[in-house]
Amino acid sequence: MTILHIDSSINGENSASRVISRSIVDQLVIASPEPELIRRDLVSEPLPHLTLDAFADTSVLEEFMAADTVVIGAPMYNFTLPTQLKAWLDRILVAGKTFRYTANGPEGLAGGKRVVIALARGGFYDAGSPASALEHLESYLRGVFGFIGIQPEFVAADGLAIGQEQRETSIAQALGETVRLAA
Ligand SMILES: Cc1cc2nc3c(=O)[nH]c(=O)nc-3n(C[C@H](O)[C@H](O)[C@H](O)COP(=O)(O)O)c2cc1C
């Protein structure tokens, strides 16, 4: 099984999404008979903003298509995803490759792949809460992966900016959830 591990947090060793995505990968590697691990750190090796010329380089898309499972560390910055991760998605959503338009509407072509996303958010964005209208991370990722035929799974650590105790509780809870993902 080929596992593609992507991170996009700028917070290095203090990153919650990196800790959680690493734990997800560790669990999947333990559960996989022949794991092959591919690493893409979008902060230490950022992809440039999309340009027309960039479409000519399909290496990022090919790496994604070749993976059986994709694990993504996705922190919330300014209510949405880091621009580093957006630049990666800009290489993944390609008409004719991962989706196509048909007479019946758009059709995803990348189904059959497992995508597990580690979310890290400073606040709480539960449905019905005052901040829920600003949640453009999980909702966006669910939408774009759904568009290409994948229903992503999420492990979320929320309320990380509220205080140290809440941060430790949320991260511990998320790490506990990663165990069940490999079951
Ligand atoms: C530049 C920046 C912007 C942020 N914007 C938000 C935000 O809009 N909403 C929120 O809930 N938390 C926000 N946070 C808090 C992060 O989501 C939180 O610190 C989380 O732990 C980030 O994940 P990471 O530790 O993996 O980088 C922001 C943090 C940074 C550094």
The ligand as an SDF file (V2000), in Angstrom:
LIG
                    3D

 31 33  0  0  0  0  0  0  0  0999 V2000
   -1.5100   32.5200   10.7910 C   0  0  0  0  0  0  0  0  0  0  0  0
   -2.5200   31.8250   11.6340 C   0  0  0  0  0  0  0  0  0  0  0  0
   -3.8650   32.0390   11.4140 C   0  0  0  0  0  0  0  0  0  0  0  0
   -4.8090   31.3930   12.1910 C   0  0  0  0  0  0  0  0  0  0  0  0
   -6.1420   31.5870   11.9290 N   0  0  0  0  0  0  0  0  0  0  0  0
   -7.0640   30.8930   12.6400 C   0  0  0  0  0  0  0  0  0  0  0  0
   -8.4470   31.0220   12.3380 C   0  0  0  0  0  0  0  0  0  0  0  0
   -8.8700   31.7370   11.4580 O   0  0  0  0  0  0  0  0  0  0  0  0
   -9.3360   30.3090   13.0760 N   0  0  0  0  0  0  0  0  0  0  0  0
   -8.9380   29.4550   14.0730 C   0  0  0  0  0  0  0  0  0  0  0  0
   -9.7760   28.8020   14.6840 O   0  0  0  0  0  0  0  0  0  0  0  0
   -7.6290   29.3230   14.3760 N   0  0  0  0  0  0  0  0  0  0  0  0
   -6.6990   30.0050   13.6790 C   0  0  0  0  0  0  0  0  0  0  0  0
   -5.3720   29.8630   13.9700 N   0  0  0  0  0  0  0  0  0  0  0  0
   -4.9870   28.9170   15.0220 C   0  0  0  0  0  0  0  0  0  0  0  0
   -4.5800   27.5870   14.4080 C   0  0  0  0  0  0  0  0  0  0  0  0
   -5.6270   26.9940   13.6980 O   0  0  0  0  0  0  0  0  0  0  0  0
   -4.1120   26.6550   15.5150 C   0  0  0  0  0  0  0  0  0  0  0  0
   -2.9720   27.2580   16.1200 O   0  0  0  0  0  0  0  0  0  0  0  0
   -3.7290   25.2830   15.0040 C   0  0  0  0  0  0  0  0  0  0  0  0
   -3.0410   24.6250   16.0280 O   0  0  0  0  0  0  0  0  0  0  0  0
   -2.8440   25.3750   13.7840 C   0  0  0  0  0  0  0  0  0  0  0  0
   -2.4080   24.0810   13.4140 O   0  0  0  0  0  0  0  0  0  0  0  0
   -0.8530   23.7480   13.4450 P   0  0  0  0  0  0  0  0  0  0  0  0
   -0.4860   23.7760   14.9160 O   0  0  0  0  0  0  0  0  0  0  0  0
   -0.7510   22.3900   12.8700 O   0  0  0  0  0  0  0  0  0  0  0  0
   -0.1440   24.7830   12.6480 O   0  0  0  0  0  0  0  0  0  0  0  0
   -4.3990   30.5250   13.2230 C   0  0  0  0  0  0  0  0  0  0  0  0
   -3.0340   30.3170   13.4380 C   0  0  0  0  0  0  0  0  0  0  0  0
   -2.1030   30.9620   12.6680 C   0  0  0  0  0  0  0  0  0  0  0  0
   -0.6480   30.6890   12.9110 C   0  0  0  0  0  0  0  0  0  0  0  0
  1  2  1  0
  2  3  1  0
  2 30  2  0
  3  4  2  0
  4  5  1  0
  4 28  1  0
  5  6  2  0
  6  7  1  0
  6 13  1  0
  7  8  2  0
  7  9  1  0
  9 10  1  0
 10 11  2  0
 10 12  1  0
 12 13  2  0
 13 14  1  0
 14 15  1  0
 14 28  1  0
 15 16  1  0
 16 17  1  0
 16 18  1  0
 18 19  1  0
 18 20  1  0
 20 21  1  0
 20 22  1  0
 22 23  1  0
 23 24  1  0
 24 25  2  0
 24 26  1  0
 24 27  1  0
 28 29  2  0
 29 30  1  0
 30 31  1  0
M  END
$$$$
